Amino acid sequence: MTKIGENIKKLRQVKNLTQQSFADLFEVTRGNISSYEEKRAEPKIETILKIANYFSIPVQHLIQKNLTVNEILHFDNYFEESESIRNVKNLSSIPFLSRETIQAKKNLLINIENYPTIFFPTYNPNQFIALEYNSNISTPIDFEYNENAILFFEHLEIEKLHLITNKFGLYITDDDIYIGKYIMEENKLVLQLNEWKKAFFEVDEIKSFYLLHSIYHQV
């Protein structure tokens, strides 16, 4: 038995696609996708080729491997095939927001623990979140990063608030998300997107604020 059904389900979850929307991409029915995922049937070779090409995944991997989120995002090539990196103990599991999830802007914050995860070496014990950057995310004019970069944000700490002025951060609620820059305004910390959109930091709302930690680019 191949891994195609499991991988189709994983692709859907990572890209936040319903069975119907996935089926529409490849000109099959929702029932077909359900059958593949439940291992009651397997797609025709032409459908497999379409899926592999669409997601830029080797056909052999799609059929034979249990794909990871890192591989689906083409993030896995960060890790060279060396045991010294593969065996890093501090390989953290980080919730990942795909561009489709972000664009939906629905239950973003409340569902963080249920998102697919990617793995990244970090020596920081704080909570992280990763997202797939795209031009639909509201950002300051001087935020100049490439489309499809993976951005890693560290949850804000009270002890570090005095160190984050003029640094980029993430504001996320159940139905809103944007990247801004932290500034001090009238002795209050503010994450500012632009002149008319800003979020004033309050301790009881700390779960909504993150600080940009690192960025992964395809090279």
CORURHU-V237177 format. One record per pair of residues at least 4 apart in sequence whose C-alpha atoms are under 6 Angstrom apart, sorted by the first residue. I is the first residue (numbers start at 1). GAP is how many residues later the second one is. Records with the same first field share a line. If there is no record, write none. Layout:
BEGIN
I = GAP / GAP
END
This chain:
BEGIN
2 = 61 / 62
3 = 60 / 61
4 = 58 / 59
5 = 31 / 32 / 34
6 = 31
9 = 28
12 = 4 / 5
14 = 102
15 = 83
16 = 84 / 85
17 = 4 / 5
19 = 11
20 = 10
23 = 4 / 5 / 6 / 7
35 = 4 / 5 / 6
36 = 5 / 6
43 = 4
50 = 4
52 = 4 / 5 / 7
60 = 4
61 = 4
69 = 49
70 = 5 / 6 / 48
71 = 4 / 5
83 = 4
90 = 31 / 32
91 = 29 / 30
92 = 27 / 28 / 29
93 = 24 / 25 / 26
94 = 23 / 24 / 34 / 35
95 = 20 / 21 / 22 / 34
96 = 20 / 21 / 34 / 35
97 = 4 / 34
98 = 33 / 34
99 = 33
105 = 70
106 = 68 / 69
107 = 4 / 67
108 = 66
109 = 64 / 65
127 = 28
128 = 25 / 26 / 27
129 = 23 / 24
130 = 21 / 22
131 = 19 / 20
132 = 16 / 18
133 = 14 / 15 / 16
134 = 13 / 14
138 = 40
139 = 40 / 41
140 = 40 / 53
149 = 67 / 68
150 = 65 / 66
151 = 64
152 = 61 / 62 / 63
153 = 57 / 58 / 59 / 60
154 = 56 / 57 / 59
155 = 55
156 = 53 / 54 / 55
165 = 17 / 18
166 = 15 / 16 / 17
167 = 14 / 15
168 = 12 / 13 / 44
169 = 10 / 11 / 12 / 41 / 42 / 43
170 = 8 / 9 / 39 / 40
171 = 6 / 7 / 37 / 38
172 = 4 / 5 / 36
173 = 35
180 = 11 / 12 / 13
181 = 10 / 11
182 = 8 / 9
183 = 6 / 7
184 = 4 / 5
189 = 12
190 = 9 / 10 / 11
191 = 7 / 8
192 = 6
193 = 4 / 5
END
